[in-house]
Amino acid sequence: ALEELASPPSASPEAEDALHRILREAPAFGEEGEQAQATVARLRNRAEEALWGCWHRSGDEELDESIKRGMALMEKERFDEAIVVFTELISQAPLFVEAWNKRATALYMANEYNRSIEDCARVLELKPRHFGCLSGLGMCHRANGNEAESLKWLRKSLLVHPGMQGPQRIVLNAVVQERLAPLIGDVVDAFRRDGVAEESCDDLTCTWDVHRVTPDGPEAASPHIYFFRVGFQNHNDAPHPIKSLARYYVLHFDNGHVFPFTRLTEGSSSFMLQPGGEYKFCWALIVSRPLQGMAGGVLLEWLDGSQEPKTGGWGKNFDEVGYPRSSLAPLLEPQSAPEVSMTQLQSLGRGHHYTGQLDLRQVAGL
């Protein structure tokens, strides 16, 4: 119904506003958990489809057929021909926003990035919340090698449509690189000089422990298996939930080798902590050599009471206020951890969400 109301020739701005609100505020409609995430995804998908549906309508059947013809040419990778179709469409209806946007897309696919950027500017003059154009503009600047400008527009696209996975992953990787890479470097250096590098986040407790697992069967002496239990608790009294973005680990082996790695917390591995909330998970690590030490930590995002980013989110710099990081405590010494059998793991992980196992035996030196 909202799609029809938001479509030409009698488009209602209020209907389009309502669809944008669903895109932006869908997380506030549900509780935590996989079922709620699926509900949010469905709401956003329907709102996105409705917006694209009304954007593809000009109010004139002949013009609508022209844009369909141009899109069909793009699907066949006949981009030069599609550009001609969209150019003619723009000359006939210069205020038809999607004609400009589709030509921008075809130009991008034809590697005409600067011309695509020019068309994107026109789209945003006419429709500033066009999330497809905002993300496309970010990709144009990325293709031109301008990462800073690319991230600026990708963040803006996520402020309009937080559920876009492509821009979300690119921006999240940038957050991880800016906020976690320096800390991981300090931890690696600390291991190599037998020191300690830690960082804590106010109002958040991050704890973990480790057990050595005795494998069952004839290859019991071959792999080294470690079982970790991790817990987070939000002690903040203010109505500010915390959302997980990424975790990092640094492995210190008995031969002195130090191996860091980072994992984005997506899907079932992600979590959100309300004030006073607690989240526990467990996982297993399989390596070829004994572990002497292990450090870890987490990158988080503070949200405000409406579950929007506390600092303006994707539109702000990746600072310590909006994106705090915290080390897991204590620094683990797996070689002296208590031993457990495979059959004991179920009871040991009770009350924790199991996120799976990571087998690093195929990585050289691990």
C-alpha positions as CSV (number, residue, x, y, z in Angstrom):
1,A,0.0,0.0,0.0
2,L,2.8,2.4,0.9
3,E,4.5,1.7,-2.5
4,E,1.4,2.7,-4.4
5,L,1.0,5.8,-2.3
6,A,4.6,6.8,-2.9
7,S,4.5,6.2,-6.6
8,P,3.8,8.8,-9.4
9,P,1.8,10.3,-10.8
10,S,0.2,11.2,-7.4
11,A,3.2,10.4,-5.1
12,S,2.7,11.0,-1.4
13,P,5.9,12.3,0.3
14,E,4.5,11.0,3.6
15,A,4.3,7.4,2.2
16,E,7.9,7.5,1.1
17,D,8.9,9.0,4.5
18,A,7.2,6.0,6.1
19,L,9.2,3.5,4.0
20,H,12.4,5.3,4.8
21,R,11.5,5.2,8.5
22,I,11.1,1.4,8.3
23,L,14.5,1.1,6.7
24,R,16.1,3.3,9.3
25,E,14.3,2.3,12.5
26,A,13.5,-1.4,11.9
27,P,15.8,-2.6,14.8
28,A,13.6,-0.8,17.3
29,F,10.6,-3.0,16.4
30,G,12.0,-6.2,17.9
31,E,13.9,-7.9,20.7
32,E,17.3,-9.5,20.5
33,G,17.8,-12.9,18.9
34,E,17.8,-14.7,15.6
35,Q,14.0,-14.6,15.2
36,A,14.0,-10.8,15.7
37,Q,16.9,-10.4,13.3
38,A,14.9,-12.3,10.7
39,T,11.9,-10.1,11.3
40,V,14.0,-7.0,10.9
41,A,15.4,-8.3,7.7
42,R,12.0,-9.0,6.3
43,L,10.7,-5.5,7.2
44,R,13.7,-3.9,5.6
45,N,13.5,-6.0,2.5
46,R,9.9,-5.1,1.9
47,A,10.5,-1.5,2.5
48,E,13.5,-1.5,0.1
49,E,11.5,-3.3,-2.6
50,A,8.6,-0.9,-2.2
51,L,11.0,2.1,-2.6
52,W,12.6,0.7,-5.7
53,G,9.2,-0.1,-7.0
54,C,8.0,3.5,-6.7
55,W,11.3,4.9,-7.9
56,H,11.0,2.9,-11.2
57,R,7.7,4.5,-12.0
58,S,7.6,7.9,-13.8
59,G,3.8,8.2,-14.2
60,D,4.2,7.7,-17.9
61,E,3.9,4.2,-19.4
62,E,6.3,4.9,-22.3
63,L,9.0,6.2,-20.0
64,D,8.6,3.2,-17.7
65,E,9.0,0.9,-20.7
66,S,12.2,2.8,-21.7
67,I,13.8,2.3,-18.3
68,K,12.9,-1.4,-18.3
69,R,14.6,-1.7,-21.8
70,G,17.7,0.0,-20.4
71,M,17.8,-2.3,-17.4
72,A,17.4,-5.3,-19.7
73,L,20.4,-4.1,-21.7
74,M,22.5,-3.8,-18.5
75,E,21.6,-7.4,-17.5
76,K,23.0,-8.5,-20.8
77,E,26.1,-6.3,-20.1
78,R,25.4,-4.1,-23.1
79,F,26.3,-1.0,-21.1
80,D,27.0,1.4,-23.9
81,E,23.6,0.7,-25.4
82,A,21.9,1.1,-22.0
83,I,23.7,4.5,-21.6
84,V,22.1,5.7,-24.8
85,V,18.7,4.6,-23.7
86,F,19.0,6.3,-20.3
87,T,20.4,9.5,-22.0
88,E,17.4,9.7,-24.2
89,L,15.1,9.1,-21.2
90,I,16.8,12.0,-19.3
91,S,16.3,14.3,-22.3
92,Q,12.6,13.4,-22.3
93,A,12.1,13.6,-18.5
94,P,14.9,15.4,-16.8
95,L,13.2,15.2,-13.4
96,F,12.8,11.4,-13.6
97,V,15.3,10.5,-10.9
98,E,15.7,6.9,-11.7
99,A,16.8,7.7,-15.2
100,W,19.8,9.5,-13.8
101,N,20.5,6.8,-11.3
102,K,20.3,4.0,-13.9
103,R,22.7,5.9,-16.2
104,A,25.0,6.4,-13.3
105,T,25.0,2.7,-12.7
106,A,25.6,1.8,-16.4
107,L,28.5,4.3,-16.4
108,Y,30.0,2.7,-13.4
109,M,29.7,-0.8,-15.0
110,A,31.4,0.7,-18.1
111,N,34.3,1.9,-15.8
112,E,33.3,5.6,-16.5
113,Y,33.6,6.4,-12.8
114,N,33.9,10.2,-13.0
115,R,30.9,10.5,-15.3
116,S,28.9,8.2,-13.0
117,I,29.9,10.5,-10.1
118,E,28.4,13.5,-12.0
119,D,25.1,11.7,-12.5
120,C,25.0,10.6,-8.8
121,A,25.3,14.3,-7.8
122,R,22.2,15.0,-9.9
123,V,20.3,12.1,-8.4
124,L,21.1,13.3,-4.9
125,E,20.0,16.9,-5.7
126,L,16.6,15.4,-6.6
127,K,16.4,12.6,-4.0
128,P,18.9,13.0,-1.2
129,R,17.9,9.7,0.5
130,H,18.4,7.5,-2.5
131,F,20.4,4.8,-0.7
132,G,21.3,3.0,-4.0
133,C,22.9,6.2,-5.3
134,L,24.7,7.0,-2.0
135,S,26.3,3.5,-1.9
136,G,27.0,3.6,-5.7
137,L,28.8,7.0,-5.2
138,G,30.9,5.4,-2.5
139,M,31.8,2.5,-4.9
140,C,32.7,5.0,-7.6
141,H,35.2,6.8,-5.3
142,R,36.5,3.4,-4.2
143,A,37.1,2.4,-7.8
144,N,39.0,5.7,-8.2
145,G,41.2,4.8,-5.3
146,N,39.8,7.5,-3.0
147,E,39.1,5.4,0.2
148,A,38.3,8.4,2.4
149,E,35.7,9.8,0.1
150,S,34.3,6.3,-0.5
151,L,33.8,5.7,3.2
152,K,32.1,9.1,3.6
153,W,29.4,8.2,1.1
154,L,29.1,4.5,2.2
155,R,28.5,5.7,5.8
156,K,25.8,8.1,4.5
157,S,24.1,5.3,2.7
158,L,24.0,3.3,5.9
159,L,22.5,6.2,7.8
160,V,19.6,5.9,5.3
161,H,19.5,2.1,5.0
162,P,21.5,0.4,7.8
163,G,20.7,-3.1,6.5
164,M,22.8,-2.9,3.2
165,Q,25.3,-5.7,3.6
166,G,27.8,-4.6,1.0
167,P,28.5,-1.1,2.4
168,Q,28.1,-2.4,5.9
169,R,31.0,-4.9,5.4
170,I,33.3,-2.3,3.7
171,V,32.7,0.2,6.5
172,L,33.0,-2.4,9.2
173,N,36.3,-3.5,7.8
174,A,37.5,0.1,7.9
175,V,36.4,0.4,11.6
176,V,38.3,-2.8,12.5
177,Q,41.4,-1.6,10.7
178,E,41.4,1.8,12.3
179,R,40.4,0.8,15.8
180,L,41.8,-2.8,16.2
181,A,44.9,-2.9,14.1
182,P,47.0,-0.7,16.4
183,L,45.9,-2.6,19.5
184,I,46.7,-5.9,17.9
185,G,50.1,-4.7,16.9
186,D,50.8,-3.7,20.6
187,V,49.7,-7.1,21.8
188,V,51.9,-8.9,19.3
189,D,54.9,-6.8,20.3
190,A,54.1,-7.4,24.0
191,F,54.1,-11.2,23.5
192,R,57.5,-11.0,21.7
193,R,59.1,-9.1,24.6
194,D,57.2,-11.0,27.3
195,G,55.1,-8.0,28.2
196,V,51.4,-7.3,28.5
197,A,49.2,-4.9,26.4
198,E,45.6,-4.5,27.5
199,E,42.8,-2.0,27.1
200,S,39.6,-1.8,29.1
201,C,36.2,-0.3,28.4
202,D,34.3,1.5,31.2
203,D,31.1,-0.2,32.3
204,L,31.9,-3.4,30.5
205,T,33.3,-6.6,31.9
206,C,35.0,-9.0,29.5
207,T,36.2,-12.3,30.9
208,W,37.2,-15.7,29.6
209,D,38.8,-19.0,30.5
210,V,40.3,-22.0,28.7
211,H,40.4,-25.8,29.0
212,R,42.6,-28.2,27.2
213,V,40.6,-31.0,25.6
214,T,41.8,-34.6,25.5
215,P,40.6,-36.0,22.1
216,D,39.0,-39.4,21.9
217,G,40.2,-42.1,19.5
218,P,43.6,-43.3,18.2
219,E,44.8,-39.8,17.1
220,A,44.4,-38.5,20.7
221,A,48.0,-37.3,20.8
222,S,48.0,-35.5,17.5
223,P,45.9,-32.2,17.6
224,H,45.9,-29.7,20.4
225,I,42.3,-28.7,21.2
226,Y,41.4,-25.8,23.4
227,F,37.9,-24.9,24.6
228,F,37.1,-21.3,25.5
229,R,34.3,-19.7,27.4
230,V,33.8,-16.0,27.1
231,G,31.5,-13.6,28.9
232,F,30.5,-10.0,28.5
233,Q,28.4,-7.8,30.9
234,N,27.1,-4.3,30.4
235,H,27.2,-2.4,33.7
236,N,26.1,0.9,32.2
237,D,23.1,2.4,34.1
238,A,22.2,4.7,31.1
239,P,19.9,3.3,28.4
240,H,22.8,2.6,26.0
241,P,23.0,-0.9,24.5
242,I,26.3,-2.2,23.2
243,K,26.6,-4.0,19.9
244,S,29.5,-6.3,19.0
245,L,31.4,-5.6,15.8
246,A,34.5,-7.8,15.8
247,R,36.7,-9.9,18.0
248,Y,40.5,-10.4,17.8
249,Y,42.8,-13.1,19.2
250,V,46.6,-13.3,19.4
251,L,48.1,-16.8,19.7
252,H,51.5,-17.3,21.3
253,F,52.9,-20.8,20.5
254,D,55.5,-22.8,22.4
255,N,58.1,-22.2,19.6
256,G,57.7,-18.4,20.0
257,H,55.6,-17.9,16.9
258,V,52.9,-15.2,17.4
259,F,49.8,-15.4,15.2
260,P,47.0,-12.7,15.3
261,F,43.6,-12.9,13.6
262,T,40.4,-10.9,13.6
263,R,36.8,-12.2,13.2
264,L,33.8,-9.9,12.3
265,T,30.8,-10.7,14.6
266,E,28.1,-11.3,12.0
267,G,24.9,-13.4,12.0
268,S,24.7,-15.8,14.9
269,S,28.1,-14.7,16.3
270,S,26.8,-11.1,16.9
271,F,25.2,-9.9,20.0
272,M,23.7,-6.8,21.6
273,L,23.8,-6.1,25.3
274,Q,21.2,-4.0,27.0
275,P,22.2,-2.1,30.2
276,G,22.7,-4.8,32.9
277,G,22.7,-7.5,30.2
278,E,25.0,-10.5,29.9
279,Y,26.2,-12.6,26.9
280,K,28.1,-15.8,27.1
281,F,29.5,-17.9,24.3
282,C,32.0,-20.7,23.9
283,W,34.1,-22.0,21.0
284,A,36.9,-24.5,20.3
285,L,40.3,-24.0,18.7
286,I,42.4,-26.8,17.0
287,V,46.1,-26.3,16.3
288,S,49.1,-28.5,15.6
289,R,51.4,-27.0,18.3
290,P,50.9,-26.3,22.0
291,L,49.8,-22.8,23.0
292,Q,51.9,-21.0,25.5
293,G,49.8,-17.8,25.8
294,M,46.7,-16.2,24.3
295,A,45.2,-12.7,24.3
296,G,41.9,-11.5,22.9
297,G,39.6,-8.6,22.8
298,V,36.5,-7.1,21.3
299,L,35.4,-4.1,19.2
300,L,32.0,-2.7,20.2
301,E,29.6,0.1,19.2
302,W,27.7,2.1,21.7
303,L,24.1,2.7,20.7
304,D,21.6,5.2,22.1
305,G,18.3,4.2,23.7
306,S,16.5,3.9,20.3
307,Q,19.3,1.4,19.2
308,E,20.7,4.0,16.8
309,P,24.5,4.6,17.0
310,K,25.2,6.9,20.0
311,T,27.6,9.1,18.1
312,G,25.7,9.3,14.8
313,G,27.1,5.9,13.9
314,W,28.4,5.4,10.4
315,G,28.4,9.1,9.7
316,K,31.1,9.9,12.3
317,N,34.8,9.2,12.7
318,F,35.7,5.8,14.2
319,D,36.7,7.2,17.6
320,E,36.9,5.6,21.1
321,V,33.6,7.2,22.2
322,G,31.5,5.5,19.6
323,Y,33.6,2.4,19.0
324,P,35.2,1.3,22.3
325,R,37.5,-1.7,22.4
326,S,38.3,-3.9,25.4
327,S,40.7,-6.7,26.1
328,L,39.5,-10.0,27.5
329,A,40.8,-10.7,31.0
330,P,42.9,-12.4,32.1
331,L,45.8,-13.1,29.7
332,L,45.5,-16.9,29.2
333,E,48.2,-19.5,29.7
334,P,46.7,-22.5,27.9
335,Q,49.6,-24.8,28.6
336,S,48.7,-24.8,32.3
337,A,44.9,-24.9,31.7
338,P,42.9,-27.8,33.3
339,E,42.2,-30.8,31.1
340,V,38.8,-32.1,30.2
341,S,37.5,-34.9,28.0
342,M,35.3,-34.6,25.0
343,T,32.3,-35.9,26.9
344,Q,32.7,-33.1,29.5
345,L,32.4,-30.3,27.0
346,Q,28.6,-30.3,26.9
347,S,28.3,-29.6,30.7
348,L,31.3,-27.2,30.5
349,G,29.5,-25.1,27.9
350,R,26.1,-25.1,29.5
351,G,24.7,-21.6,29.6
352,H,26.9,-20.5,26.8
353,H,26.1,-20.0,23.1
354,Y,28.3,-22.3,21.1
355,T,29.8,-20.5,18.0
356,G,31.7,-23.4,16.5
357,Q,35.3,-24.5,16.1
358,L,38.2,-23.0,14.3
359,D,40.8,-25.5,12.9
360,L,44.1,-23.8,12.1
361,R,46.2,-26.9,11.5
362,Q,46.4,-26.2,7.7
363,V,48.0,-22.8,8.4
364,A,51.8,-23.0,8.2
365,G,53.5,-23.1,11.6
366,L,50.2,-23.5,13.6
